[in-house]
Amino acid sequence: MTWLDATFYGVIQGITEFLPVSSSGHLALLPHYLKIDDPGVAFDLAMHVGTALAVFVYFFKDIKEIVTSAFSEGIEKEKGRNWLFNIGLSTGITFILAYALKDTAEVYGRSAVMISANLVLFGALMWFFDHRGTRSETEFMTAKVDYKRSLLIGLFQGLAVFPGVSRSGGTLTISRFLGLSRIEATRYSFLLSLPVIGAGFVYKLPQLFSAEAAFSITSLVVGLVLSFIVGLATIHYFLKYVSSMGLWIFSIYRFILAVVTLIMFY
C-alpha cells in the first residue's frame, strides 16, 4: 500500500463514515478499485478511529454536558443519566451481536455481491422509514431509560459488521422507524459510534502490528489523519443537510453504487 492508496482510504472513510452509505462497504471495495491487496478489517478499523476522534472533537461540548449533567441535580441529572444508560444499552447489545457475527462477516461479508445486496436492502429500508418518520423534534433518548429503542438501535448497529449495511445507516433507519426525529437520530448515532469503534480498534490492535500486515505504519498514520480531518467537515455539513432534506439521496447513491459494483466485479 502506497501513501496515495492510504490517502484514498482516509478521505473515503472521512466522507462515508457519517453518511448512511456504509464506510466499511466502501473500504472493502477500495482494494478492487485500487488493485491492491486488501489491508483487512484491522486497517479499516484504524480509519474508523480517525472518524471517532472527529466525533469526539466535534461533539466535545455535548459529551461534556451529558457527563456533567449525569452527576448534577434535578432534571438535567435525569436527562444525562438517561442518555448514558441508553447509549450503554445500545452499545452492549451491539457488542454481543458483533461478536457473534464477526467471523461470518469477515469470511463472507466482503464480497462484491454481498456488499451490493446490503447496499440495496438497507438503502430501501432507510428511504421508506425516513419518509414515514416524524418531522417534529423529539427527545426520546433523554426522557427515560428506553429499553426498547436502545436495544433495537444497538441490534441494527451490530449488523454493520457486514460491509454495505452502514453503521450510521442502520442506526438512522431504525431510529426513524422508532419515532426519533432526524436531528435526535443523527446525534444519537454519532455519539453511539465512540464506544463501538474504540472497542473494535482495541480488539484488532494486534493485527495492526503483525508481520503479515499488507500496509506500513506510515500508510496507517496518513489514512488516520486524513479520516479525522475530512470527518470533521463531513459531520458539520451532514448535520446541516439532514434536518431539511432527509436521507433519500443517500438511498439513491447506495442503489447506484450497488449496480456499478456488480457490473465491475461480478
N, C-alpha and C positions, 0 to 999 in steps of 0.2 A: 504494500500500500504506500503510495506517494503522498506528499503534502497536499497535492491537488485533490487526490481522492479524499483525504481527510477533510479538506475544505468543503467538498460536496456533502459529506456526511454531516458536518457541523451545521451548515446552512439549511439543509433539508430538515434536520432534526429541529432546529430552532423555529422553523416555519410550521412544520406539521404537528409538533407535539401538542400545541394548543388549539389547532384547528381539528375538527372532528373528521379527519381523513385518514387516520392511522399512521402515526410516525413509524411504528415498528414495521408496518407493511412497506412503507417507502424505503426504510433502511434495508429490509430483507430483499427488496427488488434492486437496490443500487448495484450490488455486485454483478447482476445480469447486464445492466446498462453500461457500467464502467469496465466490464470484462476483467474483473479481478477476483481473487479468492475471497470467499465470504469470511469476514473477520469474526463472525459469530455473535451470539447473543451478548457475550461479555462486553464486547466493544460497543454494541448498540446501547447497553445499559450505561456505559460511560458517557455516551452522548446525552442520555436522559438525565444524568447528573448535572450537566450544564444547564439544561432547561429547568431542573428542580431548583437550582441556585437562582435562576431568573425569577421563579415564582416566589422564593423566599425574599429576595431583594424587593421585588415589586409590591408584594403584599406584606412587607415587614410591619408597617403600621397596623394593619388589620390583625396580624398574628399577635403582635404585642398587646393590642386591645383585648383580644379574645382571652389570652392567658392572664392578663392583669385583671380583667373583669371576673374571671373564674374564682379569683381569690379576694374579691371585693365584697361589698354588702348590697343587699336589696335586689332589684330587678336585674341589674346588669350582671350580678353574680350568677343568677339563674340562667341568663342567656349565654354567658360564657361557658358555664359548665355543660349546658345542653349541647352547645356546639362541639365541645371537646368529646363528650360522650358519644355523640352521633358519628363524628369522624372516627373515633375509636372502634365503634361497632362496624362501620363500613370497612375499615382497614382490616379488622380481624377476620371477617368473612372473606375478604379478598385474598389474604394470606393463605387461608385454608384451601380455597378453590384453586389459586395459582399453583400451590404446591402439589395439589392432586393432578393438575393438568400439564405441568411444566414439561415432563418428559415427552408426552404426546405432542405438545406444541412444537418442541424442538425437532422432533423426528419428522412430523408430517405437516406442520403449520407453515413452513417457509417455502412451499412450492407455489408456483405462479397460479395454478388452478385454485388452490385453497385460499390464497390471498384474494384473488378476484371474486370468489364466491362470498367471502366475508365482506368485501367492499360493497358488493351489491345488496346483500341481505340486510346488513346493518345500516347501510345508506337509506334503504327504503323505509325501514322502521323509524329512523331518525326523522325523515321528512314527514311521515304520517303523524307521529306523536307530537312533533313540534307544531305542525299545522293545527292540530286539535287542542293544543295546550292553551293555558290561560295567558292573557295579555296583561293581567294585573300583577302588581308586585306582591311577593309572598315572603313569609319569614317562618316557614315550617321547621327548619333545622335549628332555630334558636328558641322556638316556642316551647318545646318539650323534648324529652328523650324519645325519639320516634323510631321504635324498633323496626317497624315495617319498612319505612322509607330507607333507613340507614342500611339494613341488611340487603334489601333489593339493589340499592345503588352499589353496595360492595360486591354483590354477585356479578353484576354487569361489568364492574371494573375488573374482576378476576378473569372474565372471559377474554380480556385484552391480551392475555399471554399468547393468543393466536393472532399473528400479524394480519392486518386487514380489518379487524374488529374495531380498533381505536379505543384507547382508554377514555379519552375525553368524549368521543362519540358515544360510547356505551353509557357512560355516566350521565351525559346530557340527555340521551334518549329516554332512559328510564326515569330520570328526574322530571322531564316534561310529562311523561305518562302519569307520574305520581302527583302532578299538580304544581310543581315548583315553577316559578317564573324563570325566564331566560337568564336574568341577572343573578338570582339566587342559585340556580342550577350551575351557572358558569363559575361563580365564586366558590361554591362547594367543591366542584370538580377540580379546580385549580389547587385549592388547599389540600384536597384529598390526595393529590399526586405526591406530596412530600414524603410521608412515611413509607409509601409503597416503593417509590423509586429508590429511596435511601436504603431500605432493607434489601431490595433486589440487587443493588450495587454491591453491598457488603457480601451478599451470598455468592456473587460471581467474581469477587475481587481476586481470588487465587488464579483464575483463568487469565486475568489481565497480564500477569507476570509469568505465565507458563512459557516454556521453551517452544511450544508448538504454535504460539500466537502468530496470526498472519498480519501483524502490524507492529510498528515500533512505538515506543513511549512518546516520541516526538509527534507522530501522527495522532496519537491519542490526545495529547495536550492541545494540538491545533484544533481538532474537532470539538473538543470540550469547550474551549474558549469561544469559538465561533457559535456554538449552540447556545451558550449563555447570552452573548451579545444580541444575536438575532432573535432569541427567545423573548428578551425584554421588549423589543419593538413589536413583536407579534402579539404579546399579551395586551399591550396598550391599544393597538388598533382593533384587535378582535373584540375587546370589551365595548368599544365604541360602536362597532358594526352590529353585533349580535342582538342587542336590545331592540333595534329598529327593523332590521332586515330579516332576521331569523336564520334558519340553518339549511334551507332548501338548496342554496347554491353549492353547498359542500356535498350534498347528496348527488347532485348532477356531476360534480367533479369526480366523486367516487365511481359513478357509473362509467364515465369516460375512461378513467384510469384502468378499470377492470377490463374493459373491452380492448384497450391498447395493449395491456399486459398479455391477455390471451392471444392476441394476434401475433405478438412479437416472440412469445416464449413458450407457446403450447403447440 
